[in-house]
Amino acid sequence: MTNAFSISAISAEQADRLYWLGRYVERVYSTLRIFNIALDRMIDSDNESYRDFCRRLSIPDDIYRDAADFETRYLFDAGNPDSIYSNLSRAYDNAIVLRNFITTETMAYIQLALDRLEHGSAAESAFLETQRIADLLLAFWGSVDDRVTDVERRDLLKVGKYAERLDLLIRLDSQEYAIDALLVRLLSHTKRVEALLNKDALTSLRSLSEPDLQHRRSQLLRLVNALH
């Protein structure tokens, strides 16, 4: 049963920040993994493969001179709104406002990850830096599970997390079973916080929880991004 008092205590602004904190952290974590795969491909065989990476994620590729420019600016450029640095900065901005709810210890993992990025362009290995940042973001989620005691706020974070991961899986043409399984996981976190989500989008998403989504990926992508 939903805790009405807890839900009413979550303002619209706080709900928005919780949801987007979850999305931005997941965006950084998941795209770092995809980036490393693209980086291997650029090094081994195709130095133009970053263009396919950008196309799939719906970000412009014409701002990069070449693969080396993409590697540096996509990771570290604060002036690039699509960069890892910019997305992690947005996560940190939300975490700062929410620190009384997610705890200072939880927020600190995002601060540490951002610190690594700020010094990362001088590192010898971009791959090692991205691995360390990914580890810190995994620690962030572990801290959320351990320290965020309010289940509604924790669920909103998880709704954002799985909405972002589902968005990426659809854009990357992942296999159907993976999308189905992730949709079920996303919906499991909506039950306590449905009053804070888009009712029409949530109702439609629940109706898509059956298998055979092959021809409805564009609809699923639209609904996921209309959820909040």
DOLUMNU-65476 format. One line per 5 residues: number of its first residue (from 1); their letters; for each residue x, y, z of N, C-alpha, C, O. Coordinates in nm, 3 decimals, always signed. Each point is the difference from the previous one (the first is absolute). Layout:
# residues N
NUM> A> X:Y:Z:X:Y:Z:X:Y:Z:X:Y:Z; ...;
***
This chain:
# residues 228
1> MTNAF> +0.085:-0.119:+0.000:-0.085:+0.119:+0.000:+0.089:+0.124:+0.000:+0.101:+0.005:+0.071; -0.138:+0.096:-0.151:+0.077:+0.123:-0.007:-0.014:+0.078:+0.129:-0.110:+0.013:+0.054; +0.220:+0.040:-0.006:+0.000:+0.084:+0.117:-0.040:+0.140:-0.041:+0.083:+0.074:-0.054; -0.210:-0.035:+0.077:-0.053:+0.127:-0.048:+0.075:+0.118:+0.062:+0.023:+0.101:-0.066; +0.015:-0.115:+0.192:+0.072:+0.109:+0.066:+0.134:+0.024:-0.066:+0.039:+0.114:-0.024;
6> SISAI> +0.032:-0.223:-0.006:+0.133:+0.013:-0.060:-0.011:+0.060:-0.140:+0.079:+0.087:-0.036; -0.179:-0.132:-0.042:-0.018:+0.052:-0.134:-0.032:+0.149:+0.005:+0.057:+0.078:-0.077; -0.146:-0.038:+0.167:-0.039:+0.141:+0.009:+0.117:+0.086:+0.045:+0.002:+0.121:-0.026; +0.096:-0.181:+0.094:+0.116:+0.075:+0.049:+0.104:+0.022:-0.110:+0.094:+0.077:+0.019; -0.110:-0.143:-0.133:+0.091:+0.016:-0.112:-0.056:+0.107:-0.092:-0.102:-0.023:-0.066;
11> SAEQA> +0.166:+0.138:+0.060:-0.049:+0.108:-0.085:+0.023:-0.035:-0.147:+0.077:-0.091:-0.033; -0.145:+0.163:-0.055:+0.016:-0.022:-0.143:+0.144:+0.024:-0.042:+0.054:-0.074:-0.082; +0.009:+0.178:+0.137:+0.139:+0.029:-0.034:+0.093:-0.111:+0.048:+0.091:-0.041:-0.072; -0.114:-0.008:+0.193:+0.085:-0.107:+0.053:-0.018:-0.128:-0.081:+0.097:-0.070:-0.027; -0.221:+0.040:-0.011:-0.025:-0.119:-0.082:+0.075:+0.010:-0.132:+0.058:-0.098:-0.047;
16> DRLYW> -0.061:+0.217:-0.013:+0.069:+0.022:-0.126:+0.150:-0.020:+0.016:+0.065:-0.061:-0.085; -0.009:+0.112:+0.195:+0.144:-0.013:+0.022:+0.039:-0.144:+0.029:+0.105:-0.046:-0.046; -0.185:-0.026:+0.121:+0.029:-0.140:+0.027:+0.000:-0.081:-0.130:+0.091:-0.080:-0.025; -0.193:+0.101:-0.056:-0.012:-0.073:-0.126:+0.121:+0.030:-0.090:+0.059:-0.091:-0.058; -0.024:+0.219:+0.045:+0.109:+0.035:-0.091:+0.136:-0.032:+0.057:+0.095:-0.024:-0.075;
21> LGRYV> -0.083:+0.023:+0.205:+0.126:-0.049:+0.059:+0.021:-0.145:-0.041:+0.110:-0.038:-0.042; -0.214:-0.044:+0.053:+0.010:-0.139:-0.042:+0.034:-0.013:-0.147:+0.083:-0.084:-0.037; -0.145:+0.166:-0.047:+0.026:-0.008:-0.144:+0.141:+0.042:-0.034:+0.069:-0.067:-0.077; -0.023:+0.179:+0.133:+0.133:+0.050:-0.035:+0.110:-0.095:+0.046:+0.097:-0.023:-0.072; -0.110:-0.032:+0.193:+0.102:-0.094:+0.048:+0.003:-0.123:-0.091:+0.108:-0.047:-0.037;
26> ERVYS> -0.224:-0.004:+0.002:-0.005:-0.117:-0.088:+0.051:+0.034:-0.140:+0.067:-0.081:-0.063; -0.097:+0.201:+0.015:+0.047:+0.041:-0.133:+0.153:-0.002:-0.004:+0.060:-0.050:-0.095; +0.000:+0.105:+0.198:+0.147:+0.002:+0.003:+0.054:-0.142:+0.010:+0.091:-0.036:-0.076; -0.144:-0.044:+0.166:+0.051:-0.136:+0.020:-0.014:-0.084:-0.128:+0.096:-0.064:-0.043; -0.215:+0.065:-0.016:-0.024:-0.087:-0.116:+0.073:+0.049:-0.124:+0.054:-0.080:-0.076;
31> TLRIF> -0.051:+0.212:+0.055:+0.068:+0.049:-0.120:+0.152:-0.014:+0.012:+0.069:-0.010:-0.102; -0.017:+0.010:+0.224:+0.143:-0.029:+0.015:+0.032:-0.141:-0.049:+0.102:-0.022:-0.065; -0.188:-0.072:+0.097:+0.022:-0.137:-0.046:-0.007:-0.008:-0.151:+0.083:-0.066:-0.063; -0.182:+0.133:+0.004:-0.014:+0.000:-0.146:+0.118:+0.073:-0.064:+0.052:-0.042:-0.104; -0.010:+0.150:+0.167:+0.114:+0.078:-0.050:+0.126:-0.086:-0.008:+0.074:+0.007:-0.098;
36> NIALD> -0.050:-0.087:+0.200:+0.120:-0.083:+0.000:-0.002:-0.103:-0.112:+0.105:-0.032:-0.057; -0.222:-0.019:+0.025:-0.012:-0.093:-0.113:+0.031:+0.074:-0.130:+0.072:-0.050:-0.086; -0.129:+0.171:+0.073:+0.025:+0.080:-0.120:+0.147:+0.038:-0.010:+0.057:+0.004:-0.109; +0.004:+0.025:+0.223:+0.142:+0.037:+0.001:+0.086:-0.116:-0.047:+0.094:+0.020:-0.078; -0.124:-0.140:+0.124:+0.074:-0.118:-0.048:-0.011:-0.014:-0.151:+0.098:-0.031:-0.068;
41> RMIDS> -0.219:+0.053:+0.016:-0.021:-0.013:-0.144:+0.078:+0.107:-0.076:+0.057:-0.027:-0.106; -0.057:+0.149:+0.160:+0.074:+0.108:-0.066:+0.149:-0.030:-0.005:+0.066:+0.026:-0.100; -0.015:-0.082:+0.209:+0.143:-0.030:+0.007:+0.037:-0.117:-0.090:+0.103:+0.002:-0.068; -0.188:-0.105:+0.067:+0.033:-0.124:-0.071:-0.027:+0.004:-0.149:+0.077:-0.056:-0.078; -0.186:+0.123:+0.036:-0.036:-0.017:-0.141:-0.064:+0.120:-0.067:+0.031:+0.028:-0.116;
46> DNESY> -0.116:+0.044:+0.183:-0.080:+0.101:-0.067:-0.001:+0.130:+0.080:-0.074:+0.013:+0.097; +0.157:+0.083:-0.139:+0.008:+0.124:+0.077:-0.118:+0.093:-0.026:-0.005:+0.110:+0.056; -0.088:-0.153:-0.140:-0.122:+0.078:-0.023:-0.120:-0.059:+0.075:-0.111:+0.051:-0.015; +0.131:-0.155:+0.094:-0.112:-0.067:+0.065:-0.067:+0.087:+0.105:-0.113:-0.028:+0.042; +0.181:+0.135:+0.001:-0.064:+0.089:+0.097:-0.125:+0.066:-0.060:-0.090:+0.040:+0.073;
51> RDFCR> +0.086:-0.030:-0.205:-0.118:+0.060:-0.064:-0.124:-0.088:+0.021:-0.110:+0.051:+0.021; +0.129:-0.182:-0.027:-0.112:-0.091:+0.026:-0.042:+0.009:+0.146:-0.119:-0.003:+0.031; +0.215:+0.013:+0.059:-0.028:+0.020:+0.143:-0.088:+0.123:+0.019:-0.101:-0.006:+0.070; +0.139:+0.116:-0.132:-0.076:+0.125:+0.014:-0.140:-0.014:-0.061:-0.098:+0.045:+0.059; +0.090:-0.108:-0.175:-0.129:-0.015:-0.066:-0.097:-0.079:+0.086:-0.117:+0.037:+0.014;
56> RLSIP> +0.164:-0.145:+0.044:-0.088:-0.084:+0.081:-0.049:+0.073:+0.125:-0.112:-0.024:+0.046; +0.194:+0.112:+0.008:-0.038:+0.073:+0.121:-0.063:+0.135:-0.030:-0.028:+0.078:+0.091; +0.006:-0.050:-0.220:-0.065:+0.124:-0.044:+0.075:+0.125:+0.047:-0.060:+0.096:+0.047; +0.192:-0.101:-0.060:+0.082:+0.117:+0.031:+0.079:+0.037:-0.125:+0.034:-0.088:-0.079; -0.003:+0.217:+0.060:+0.069:+0.042:-0.123:+0.143:-0.053:-0.005:+0.069:-0.005:+0.101;
61> DDIYR> -0.027:-0.034:-0.222:+0.138:-0.046:-0.016:+0.085:+0.100:-0.076:+0.122:-0.015:-0.009; -0.186:+0.120:-0.046:+0.074:+0.093:-0.084:+0.080:+0.103:+0.081:+0.070:+0.084:-0.057; -0.081:-0.089:+0.190:+0.078:+0.092:+0.082:+0.140:-0.054:+0.029:+0.085:+0.071:+0.053; -0.061:-0.199:-0.090:+0.130:-0.062:+0.026:+0.084:-0.004:-0.127:-0.050:-0.035:-0.107; +0.176:+0.071:+0.118:+0.089:+0.001:-0.116:+0.034:-0.141:-0.046:+0.004:-0.028:-0.120;
66> DAADF> +0.019:-0.061:+0.216:+0.039:-0.136:-0.032:-0.019:-0.086:+0.125:-0.054:+0.047:+0.100; +0.097:-0.173:-0.106:-0.019:-0.093:+0.111:+0.071:+0.047:+0.127:-0.055:-0.014:+0.109; +0.175:+0.068:-0.124:+0.074:+0.046:+0.118:-0.070:+0.118:+0.067:-0.004:+0.009:+0.122; -0.049:+0.081:-0.204:-0.074:+0.114:+0.053:-0.127:-0.048:+0.072:-0.035:+0.051:+0.106; -0.032:-0.149:-0.166:-0.119:-0.057:+0.063:+0.035:-0.062:+0.134:-0.070:+0.023:+0.098;
71> ETRYL> +0.177:-0.100:-0.091:+0.038:-0.067:+0.124:+0.018:+0.100:+0.114:-0.046:-0.023:+0.112; +0.113:+0.133:-0.141:+0.027:+0.100:+0.104:-0.123:+0.082:+0.034:-0.034:+0.016:+0.117; -0.031:+0.037:-0.219:-0.109:+0.094:+0.026:-0.127:-0.068:+0.047:-0.074:+0.057:+0.081; +0.047:-0.179:-0.128:-0.120:-0.068:+0.048:+0.013:-0.035:+0.148:-0.099:+0.002:+0.073; +0.219:-0.032:-0.029:+0.020:-0.032:+0.141:+0.009:+0.124:+0.088:-0.067:+0.008:+0.104;
76> FDAGN> +0.148:+0.089:-0.145:+0.045:+0.103:+0.095:-0.047:+0.142:-0.026:+0.023:+0.087:+0.084; -0.086:-0.060:-0.196:-0.030:+0.138:-0.039:-0.123:+0.054:+0.074:-0.113:-0.043:-0.027; +0.136:+0.137:+0.120:-0.111:+0.059:+0.076:-0.090:+0.085:-0.089:-0.116:+0.022:+0.034; +0.168:+0.026:-0.147:-0.081:+0.081:-0.090:-0.082:-0.080:-0.097:-0.078:+0.058:-0.077; +0.092:-0.189:+0.077:-0.078:-0.088:-0.088:-0.118:-0.055:+0.079:+0.021:-0.078:+0.093;
81> PDSIY> -0.146:+0.116:-0.126:-0.115:-0.042:+0.082:-0.025:-0.151:+0.000:-0.069:-0.051:+0.087; +0.126:-0.020:-0.184:-0.018:-0.145:-0.007:+0.114:-0.079:+0.063:-0.004:-0.123:+0.003; +0.105:+0.192:+0.047:+0.117:-0.071:+0.052:-0.029:-0.071:+0.131:-0.096:+0.031:+0.071; +0.182:-0.127:-0.041:-0.009:-0.069:+0.128:+0.014:+0.101:+0.115:-0.072:-0.009:+0.099; +0.162:+0.102:-0.114:+0.020:+0.102:+0.104:-0.127:+0.080:+0.024:-0.039:+0.021:+0.115;
86> SNLSR> -0.027:+0.023:-0.221:-0.122:+0.080:+0.016:-0.111:-0.080:+0.066:-0.070:+0.052:+0.087; +0.054:-0.177:-0.126:-0.105:-0.082:+0.061:+0.029:-0.031:+0.146:-0.091:+0.000:+0.083; +0.217:-0.024:-0.051:+0.035:-0.026:+0.140:-0.015:+0.127:+0.083:-0.036:-0.006:+0.117; +0.063:+0.121:-0.177:-0.019:+0.127:+0.070:-0.148:+0.022:+0.033:-0.033:+0.050:+0.107; -0.055:-0.087:-0.200:-0.143:+0.012:+0.026:-0.042:-0.094:+0.114:-0.082:+0.036:+0.084;
91> AYDNA> +0.138:-0.155:-0.084:-0.029:-0.092:+0.110:+0.044:+0.061:+0.133:-0.072:-0.007:+0.099; +0.190:+0.065:-0.098:+0.053:+0.060:+0.124:-0.086:+0.117:+0.046:-0.025:+0.014:+0.120; -0.021:+0.069:-0.214:-0.086:+0.113:+0.037:-0.128:-0.048:+0.069:-0.045:+0.061:+0.097; -0.012:-0.169:-0.147:-0.119:-0.056:+0.065:+0.033:-0.062:+0.135:-0.075:+0.013:+0.096; +0.188:-0.082:-0.090:+0.039:-0.066:+0.125:+0.024:+0.101:+0.112:-0.033:-0.026:+0.116;
96> IVLRN> +0.092:+0.140:-0.150:+0.025:+0.104:+0.100:-0.131:+0.043:+0.065:-0.008:+0.010:+0.123; -0.094:+0.015:-0.204:-0.129:+0.044:+0.052:-0.065:-0.110:+0.084:-0.072:+0.029:+0.096; +0.096:-0.155:-0.133:-0.065:-0.114:+0.066:+0.082:-0.063:+0.112:-0.038:-0.104:+0.053; +0.151:+0.167:-0.017:+0.093:-0.069:+0.090:-0.062:-0.034:+0.135:+0.042:-0.097:+0.064; -0.141:+0.175:-0.018:-0.064:-0.033:+0.129:-0.086:-0.125:-0.009:-0.033:-0.061:+0.102;
101> FITTE> -0.004:+0.022:-0.225:-0.085:-0.118:-0.018:+0.081:-0.122:-0.044:-0.031:-0.113:+0.039; +0.133:+0.136:-0.122:+0.080:-0.115:-0.046:+0.123:-0.021:+0.087:+0.068:-0.102:-0.014; -0.039:+0.192:+0.103:+0.113:+0.005:+0.094:+0.124:+0.055:-0.068:+0.022:-0.018:-0.120; +0.058:+0.085:+0.199:+0.125:+0.058:-0.049:+0.096:-0.108:-0.048:+0.073:+0.019:-0.096; -0.074:-0.134:+0.164:+0.089:-0.111:-0.038:-0.033:-0.050:-0.141:+0.090:-0.030:-0.078;
106> TMAYI> -0.219:+0.022:+0.046:-0.040:-0.044:-0.133:+0.039:+0.102:-0.105:+0.054:-0.035:-0.105; -0.079:+0.162:+0.133:+0.036:+0.107:-0.092:+0.150:+0.002:-0.028:+0.043:+0.035:-0.109; +0.037:-0.073:+0.210:+0.146:+0.009:-0.012:+0.054:-0.085:-0.115:+0.103:+0.035:-0.058; -0.170:-0.145:+0.025:+0.048:-0.084:-0.110:-0.009:+0.074:-0.134:+0.085:-0.018:-0.087; -0.188:+0.101:+0.071:-0.012:+0.079:-0.123:+0.107:+0.109:+0.000:+0.060:+0.028:-0.105;
111> QLALD> -0.035:+0.033:+0.219:+0.106:+0.100:+0.010:+0.136:-0.060:-0.036:+0.078:+0.061:-0.073; -0.051:-0.180:+0.124:+0.128:-0.066:-0.031:+0.011:-0.032:-0.148:+0.107:+0.015:-0.060; -0.217:-0.060:+0.000:+0.000:-0.031:-0.143:+0.024:+0.127:-0.082:+0.073:-0.002:-0.099; -0.136:+0.111:+0.140:+0.018:+0.127:-0.071:+0.144:+0.050:+0.015:+0.057:+0.054:-0.094; +0.000:-0.072:+0.212:+0.140:+0.039:+0.022:+0.093:-0.077:-0.095:+0.095:+0.057:-0.055;
116> RLEHG> -0.123:-0.185:+0.037:+0.085:-0.080:-0.090:-0.012:+0.050:-0.143:+0.098:+0.005:-0.073; -0.220:+0.032:+0.034:-0.018:+0.052:-0.136:+0.073:+0.132:-0.019:+0.059:+0.024:-0.105; -0.063:+0.061:+0.208:+0.064:+0.130:-0.012:+0.151:-0.011:-0.020:+0.062:+0.087:-0.060; -0.004:-0.195:+0.109:+0.144:-0.023:-0.016:+0.030:-0.107:-0.105:+0.116:-0.031:-0.028; -0.222:-0.024:-0.030:+0.018:-0.116:-0.087:+0.067:+0.030:-0.132:+0.068:-0.087:-0.055;
121> SAAES> -0.085:+0.208:+0.002:+0.059:+0.028:-0.131:+0.152:-0.004:+0.003:+0.065:-0.013:-0.104; -0.008:+0.024:+0.224:+0.146:-0.007:+0.012:+0.048:-0.142:+0.029:+0.121:-0.023:+0.007; -0.213:-0.072:+0.008:+0.038:-0.138:+0.032:+0.057:-0.070:-0.122:-0.029:+0.037:-0.114; +0.110:-0.138:+0.139:+0.062:-0.074:-0.110:-0.100:-0.091:-0.071:+0.013:-0.023:-0.120; -0.112:-0.027:+0.191:-0.094:-0.095:-0.058:-0.144:+0.044:+0.025:-0.047:-0.002:+0.114;
126> AFLET> -0.022:+0.040:-0.220:-0.142:+0.034:+0.013:-0.079:-0.121:+0.046:-0.097:+0.013:+0.075; +0.137:-0.132:-0.122:-0.072:-0.121:+0.038:+0.004:-0.022:+0.151:-0.103:-0.029:+0.061; +0.220:+0.042:-0.001:+0.012:-0.021:+0.144:-0.081:+0.103:+0.077:-0.061:-0.032:+0.102; +0.060:+0.156:-0.150:-0.078:+0.103:+0.068:-0.148:-0.031:-0.006:-0.071:+0.015:+0.099; +0.023:-0.059:-0.214:-0.143:-0.032:-0.012:-0.036:-0.120:+0.088:-0.111:-0.005:+0.053;
131> QRIAD> +0.201:-0.090:-0.038:-0.027:-0.114:+0.087:-0.013:+0.045:+0.146:-0.087:-0.047:+0.073; +0.175:+0.138:-0.032:-0.005:+0.050:+0.139:-0.128:+0.079:+0.024:-0.061:-0.011:+0.106; +0.021:+0.091:-0.204:-0.124:+0.077:+0.014:-0.120:-0.095:+0.007:-0.090:+0.020:+0.081; +0.089:-0.121:-0.166:-0.110:-0.098:+0.003:-0.007:-0.069:+0.135:-0.109:-0.023:+0.052; +0.223:-0.011:+0.006:+0.002:-0.064:+0.132:-0.061:+0.093:+0.107:-0.073:-0.046:+0.088;
136> LLLAF> +0.104:+0.174:-0.096:-0.056:+0.096:+0.096:-0.151:+0.012:-0.015:-0.071:+0.016:+0.099; +0.022:-0.024:-0.222:-0.145:+0.009:-0.020:-0.070:-0.127:+0.046:-0.114:+0.006:+0.048; +0.178:-0.120:-0.060:-0.055:-0.122:+0.058:-0.006:+0.013:+0.152:-0.097:-0.044:+0.063; +0.199:+0.104:-0.005:+0.000:+0.022:+0.144:-0.111:+0.096:+0.041:-0.060:-0.014:+0.107; +0.031:+0.112:-0.194:-0.113:+0.091:+0.026:-0.129:-0.079:+0.015:-0.076:+0.021:+0.095;
141> WGSVD> +0.049:-0.112:-0.188:-0.125:-0.077:+0.006:-0.001:-0.093:+0.121:-0.105:-0.023:+0.059; +0.219:-0.031:-0.024:+0.007:-0.082:+0.122:-0.033:+0.083:+0.123:-0.067:-0.048:+0.091; +0.115:+0.173:-0.090:-0.029:+0.088:+0.113:-0.147:+0.039:+0.002:-0.058:+0.014:+0.108; -0.002:+0.005:-0.224:-0.144:+0.028:-0.007:-0.078:-0.113:+0.067:-0.088:+0.025:+0.082; +0.121:-0.149:-0.117:-0.071:-0.115:+0.058:+0.023:-0.010:+0.150:-0.088:-0.045:+0.073;
146> DRVTD> +0.204:+0.086:-0.028:+0.035:-0.016:+0.141:-0.045:+0.118:+0.085:-0.038:-0.019:+0.116; +0.042:+0.142:-0.171:-0.019:+0.119:+0.084:-0.129:+0.076:-0.025:-0.047:+0.071:+0.089; -0.013:-0.084:-0.207:-0.126:+0.071:-0.026:-0.114:-0.086:+0.053:-0.045:-0.093:-0.066; +0.001:+0.126:+0.185:-0.097:-0.086:+0.070:-0.144:+0.023:-0.047:-0.084:-0.088:+0.017; +0.056:+0.203:-0.074:-0.135:+0.028:-0.047:-0.022:-0.073:-0.133:+0.065:+0.031:-0.100;
151> VERRD> -0.156:-0.127:+0.099:-0.014:-0.086:-0.117:-0.056:+0.074:-0.121:+0.034:-0.033:-0.114; -0.120:+0.134:+0.137:-0.054:+0.074:-0.113:+0.108:+0.080:-0.071:+0.006:+0.001:-0.123; +0.078:+0.065:+0.199:+0.109:+0.075:-0.063:+0.098:-0.094:-0.069:+0.051:+0.030:-0.108; -0.026:-0.143:+0.170:+0.089:-0.099:-0.063:-0.063:-0.053:-0.129:+0.070:-0.021:-0.099; -0.200:-0.002:+0.101:-0.067:-0.048:-0.121:+0.006:+0.103:-0.113:+0.018:-0.038:-0.116;
156> LLKVG> -0.034:+0.166:+0.148:+0.009:+0.102:-0.104:+0.138:+0.002:-0.064:+0.013:+0.015:-0.122; +0.090:-0.029:+0.204:+0.136:-0.012:-0.054:+0.011:-0.119:-0.095:+0.060:+0.011:-0.107; -0.117:-0.123:+0.147:+0.008:-0.122:-0.081:-0.085:+0.011:-0.127:+0.038:-0.054:-0.104; -0.151:+0.123:+0.111:-0.080:+0.023:-0.120:+0.083:+0.078:-0.102:+0.002:-0.034:-0.118; +0.066:+0.140:+0.165:+0.087:+0.074:-0.090:+0.113:-0.086:-0.055:+0.031:+0.008:-0.119;
161> KYAER> +0.028:-0.088:+0.204:+0.110:-0.087:-0.041:-0.043:-0.095:-0.111:+0.067:-0.010:-0.103; -0.178:-0.060:+0.124:-0.040:-0.101:-0.097:-0.066:+0.060:-0.123:+0.002:-0.061:-0.107; -0.062:+0.181:+0.120:-0.051:+0.069:-0.118:+0.116:+0.036:-0.093:-0.010:-0.017:-0.122; +0.119:+0.065:+0.179:+0.117:+0.035:-0.081:+0.062:-0.124:-0.064:+0.036:+0.002:-0.118; -0.023:-0.108:+0.194:+0.060:-0.121:-0.056:-0.088:-0.059:-0.110:+0.051:-0.050:-0.101;
166> LDLLI> -0.182:+0.056:+0.120:-0.092:-0.050:-0.102:+0.010:+0.085:-0.126:+0.000:-0.053:-0.111; +0.007:+0.184:+0.126:+0.020:+0.090:-0.113:+0.123:-0.042:-0.080:-0.005:-0.008:-0.123; +0.115:-0.018:+0.192:+0.125:-0.038:-0.067:-0.011:-0.136:-0.068:+0.049:-0.018:-0.111; -0.113:-0.078:+0.177:-0.014:-0.133:-0.061:-0.079:+0.007:-0.130:+0.033:-0.067:-0.097; -0.138:+0.149:+0.097:-0.082:+0.013:-0.121:+0.082:+0.065:-0.111:-0.001:-0.046:-0.114;
171> RLDSQ> +0.073:+0.154:+0.147:+0.080:+0.070:-0.101:+0.112:-0.088:-0.055:+0.041:+0.016:-0.115; +0.008:-0.109:+0.196:+0.110:-0.086:-0.043:-0.048:-0.131:-0.063:+0.080:-0.090:-0.026; -0.212:+0.081:+0.003:-0.058:-0.119:-0.063:+0.034:-0.128:+0.076:+0.035:-0.102:-0.060; -0.047:+0.108:+0.191:+0.028:-0.118:+0.082:-0.105:-0.107:-0.023:-0.108:+0.026:-0.053; +0.142:-0.147:+0.094:-0.091:-0.112:-0.022:-0.129:+0.017:+0.080:-0.002:+0.063:+0.106;
176> EYAID> -0.104:-0.121:-0.159:-0.134:+0.020:+0.056:-0.010:-0.046:+0.144:-0.065:+0.066:+0.082; +0.127:-0.179:-0.049:-0.014:-0.052:+0.136:+0.059:+0.097:+0.102:-0.051:+0.011:+0.111; +0.159:+0.059:-0.149:+0.062:+0.096:+0.091:-0.091:+0.119:+0.023:-0.010:+0.051:+0.112; -0.056:-0.005:-0.217:-0.093:+0.112:+0.013:-0.121:-0.041:+0.084:-0.043:+0.075:+0.088; -0.010:-0.193:-0.115:-0.115:-0.049:+0.079:+0.033:-0.008:+0.148:-0.076:+0.046:+0.084;
181> ALLVR> +0.191:-0.104:-0.053:+0.040:-0.019:+0.140:+0.020:+0.135:+0.069:-0.038:+0.016:+0.116; +0.096:+0.080:-0.187:+0.024:+0.131:+0.060:-0.129:+0.078:+0.019:-0.014:+0.074:+0.097; -0.080:-0.089:-0.189:-0.130:+0.066:+0.016:-0.070:-0.051:+0.126:-0.058:+0.078:+0.075; +0.064:-0.207:-0.052:-0.060:-0.057:+0.122:+0.067:+0.059:+0.124:-0.068:+0.034:+0.097; +0.201:-0.022:-0.100:+0.072:+0.056:+0.115:-0.038:+0.147:+0.022:-0.021:+0.042:+0.114;
186> LLSHT> +0.013:+0.035:-0.223:-0.042:+0.140:+0.012:-0.138:+0.010:+0.064:-0.019:+0.076:+0.095; -0.076:-0.153:-0.146:-0.137:+0.010:+0.050:-0.011:-0.042:+0.146:-0.089:+0.047:+0.071; +0.177:-0.135:-0.026:-0.007:-0.046:+0.139:+0.030:+0.114:+0.098:-0.039:-0.006:+0.116; +0.108:+0.110:-0.164:+0.033:+0.114:+0.088:-0.101:+0.114:-0.012:+0.015:+0.103:+0.066; -0.117:-0.120:-0.149:-0.098:+0.108:-0.018:-0.119:-0.010:+0.094:-0.076:+0.096:+0.015;
191> KRVEA> +0.058:-0.210:+0.050:-0.124:-0.024:+0.075:-0.019:+0.099:+0.114:-0.111:+0.050:+0.021; +0.218:-0.023:+0.054:-0.013:+0.090:+0.116:-0.001:+0.147:-0.039:-0.042:+0.084:+0.079; +0.087:-0.053:-0.200:+0.017:+0.142:-0.037:-0.082:+0.038:-0.123:+0.028:+0.102:-0.063; -0.128:-0.182:+0.029:-0.073:+0.028:-0.123:-0.069:+0.135:+0.002:-0.024:+0.059:-0.106; -0.010:-0.007:+0.225:-0.063:+0.132:+0.010:+0.093:+0.111:-0.045:-0.045:+0.110:-0.030;
196> LLNKD> +0.175:-0.138:+0.025:+0.099:+0.100:-0.040:+0.045:-0.015:-0.145:+0.087:+0.073:-0.047; -0.147:-0.168:-0.024:+0.036:-0.028:-0.138:-0.114:+0.036:-0.094:-0.113:+0.025:+0.044; +0.143:-0.021:-0.172:-0.102:+0.029:-0.101:-0.095:-0.119:-0.010:+0.039:-0.109:-0.043; -0.163:+0.131:+0.082:-0.097:-0.110:+0.010:-0.022:-0.068:-0.134:-0.002:-0.123:-0.007; -0.016:+0.201:-0.100:-0.028:-0.058:-0.131:+0.118:-0.082:-0.051:-0.017:-0.110:-0.053;
201> ALTSL> +0.137:+0.166:+0.069:+0.119:-0.073:-0.046:+0.019:-0.129:+0.079:+0.034:-0.103:-0.056; -0.057:+0.110:+0.187:+0.018:-0.118:+0.084:-0.103:-0.107:-0.035:+0.035:-0.118:-0.009; -0.160:+0.156:-0.012:-0.104:-0.096:-0.038:+0.035:-0.069:-0.132:-0.016:-0.121:-0.014; +0.065:+0.200:-0.081:+0.037:-0.058:-0.130:+0.121:-0.092:+0.013:+0.005:-0.104:-0.064; +0.092:+0.143:+0.146:+0.117:-0.086:+0.021:-0.040:-0.133:+0.062:+0.051:-0.105:-0.039;
206> RSLSE> -0.142:+0.110:+0.135:-0.045:-0.125:+0.063:-0.070:-0.091:-0.100:+0.005:-0.122:+0.013; -0.070:+0.179:-0.111:-0.068:-0.081:-0.101:+0.100:-0.060:-0.098:-0.035:-0.092:-0.074; +0.159:+0.144:+0.073:+0.104:-0.053:-0.089:+0.090:-0.101:+0.069:+0.105:-0.036:-0.053; -0.145:-0.009:+0.172:+0.086:-0.090:+0.075:+0.000:-0.143:-0.054:+0.073:-0.086:+0.049; -0.157:+0.061:-0.151:+0.001:-0.131:-0.065:+0.120:-0.010:-0.094:+0.057:+0.102:-0.039;
211> PDLQH> -0.016:-0.225:+0.002:+0.109:-0.016:-0.097:-0.040:+0.053:-0.138:-0.108:+0.057:-0.017; +0.195:-0.076:-0.079:-0.022:+0.037:-0.140:-0.008:+0.152:-0.018:-0.101:+0.054:-0.045; +0.210:+0.015:+0.083:+0.007:+0.145:-0.015:+0.076:+0.042:-0.125:+0.032:+0.117:-0.018; -0.003:-0.213:-0.069:+0.087:+0.027:-0.113:-0.047:+0.117:-0.084:+0.081:+0.081:-0.045; -0.212:-0.071:+0.023:-0.052:+0.104:-0.088:-0.052:+0.120:+0.077:-0.064:+0.088:-0.058;
216> RRSQL> +0.092:-0.083:+0.186:-0.051:+0.111:+0.080:+0.112:+0.073:+0.075:-0.025:+0.065:+0.101; +0.145:-0.077:-0.150:+0.113:+0.062:+0.071:-0.011:+0.152:+0.002:+0.030:+0.063:+0.102; -0.071:-0.003:-0.212:-0.012:+0.146:-0.002:-0.106:+0.047:+0.097:+0.015:+0.104:+0.064; -0.123:-0.180:-0.052:-0.105:+0.035:+0.096:+0.052:-0.015:+0.142:-0.026:+0.085:+0.085; +0.097:-0.192:-0.058:+0.056:-0.022:+0.133:+0.098:+0.111:+0.036:+0.001:+0.048:+0.113;
221> LRLVN> +0.083:-0.008:-0.208:+0.096:+0.107:+0.025:-0.072:+0.130:+0.035:+0.041:+0.072:+0.091; -0.148:-0.042:-0.163:-0.076:+0.122:+0.026:-0.063:-0.005:+0.139:+0.003:+0.100:+0.072; -0.060:-0.213:-0.035:-0.068:-0.012:+0.129:+0.099:+0.009:+0.117:-0.028:+0.063:+0.102; +0.143:-0.127:-0.118:+0.101:+0.004:+0.105:+0.043:+0.144:+0.028:+0.019:+0.039:+0.115; -0.005:+0.038:-0.222:+0.046:+0.138:+0.016:-0.112:+0.097:+0.036:+0.025:+0.118:+0.025;
226> ALH> -0.149:-0.168:-0.023:-0.113:+0.082:+0.045:-0.042:-0.036:+0.142:-0.096:+0.056:+0.053; +0.168:-0.149:+0.009:-0.041:-0.053:+0.130:+0.004:+0.105:+0.109:-0.081:-0.003:+0.094; +0.173:+0.096:-0.105:+0.009:+0.107:+0.102:+0.042:+0.130:-0.066:+0.014:+0.102:+0.067;
***
